[in-house]
């Protein structure tokens, strides 16, 4: 009955577990959730107030499809100054967050084209490639390389059918941060083989060691890079569904065409809030990152006390992706921890072929819940 393409698209394991947690909590079960990928902080008050004022001013109708001029300019200015991306407002399209990733894939990938992506990786990446008719080509990343996607692995995966390389740094679910040599090396390969790079930089601010490097800032790369970013993680605005894509004119034209034929434009009053987020005070962002850093260190220490789990210390984002030694699939272990410990994690199988044997732990939770939840996990694993 349904279209054949739908059989290519895997279900989101993260959303499935989150829905299960919501149901259990509604039934009164004391579940601690480490499954959701969103900051547990409120959206900063100045941003919320900007949206309220926009609503009171009746800014509730269509906007230009690519976004209001003030927000496009703010994104371009930020990207030039902070990331070194040589862009102007006309290179920016404001979108409802990851809708941009699907539009970019549909605009650039033909049936049978191959797209290189890290393994493990966020499950949406595989889904958007398959929905566009593309073929994912996984590059396995290793703990001894801090789970970075290295140029050598990308080079081995390139074939005559390769069309695009997909990068995500800092990484969901790994917390890895690409080094400048990684970005430079992959950029050289993209230029040598006439490839496009789709760079998901959503977690760019949440880095504890090292620094962020944008592909589009590399010499000769702006013309072949689609940069995706947004407000969800940096400003605790996941529910606002507001992001952006930066690309050269020939690509923004096609992505813009898809936006006009789909969502038309991002939510009007949310765009006003986005301007305030970028141009307003940034101390709330810095405070959130300091707290995530402390939580990263806390969870890493607690993980070291669980003999059945091991994990390199992540350098960014807010995830741990430990390997476990018990003889269970990641799906079965996830359900066991929910039933036995009332703790929700995400099965590693949701993140690509190499994710099996791991679980993802989001430390976007209070220190009290992290300490209690990790203790429950340790106790539950001791029973196996």
VENMO-V311026 format. One line per field, one symbol per residue. phi: phi as a letter, one per 20 degrees, with the letter a starting at -180 (. if undefined). A space follows every 10 residues. Layout:
BEGIN
phi=???
END
This chain:
BEGIN
phi=.efgfffeef ffffffffff ffffffenfe eedddeebge dfggfffgff ffffffemec dgdggeofgf ffffffffff fedmeedcgf edcecflfgf fffffffdde gnfecebfcf bgffffffff ffnedfdedf dcffdlmeee gfffgfefcf efdbddcbbg eddemfcfeg ffffffffff ffdldeddde dgegeecdcn beceffefgm dgfccdddbr egefdlcgff lcbbccbfgf efgfffffff ecembfgfff ffffffgfee gdffffffff fffffgffff ffffedgecb afffdalbcd cfecdfebff fffgfffffe dlcdcdffff dogefgnccd deeebfffff fffffffgff ffee
END
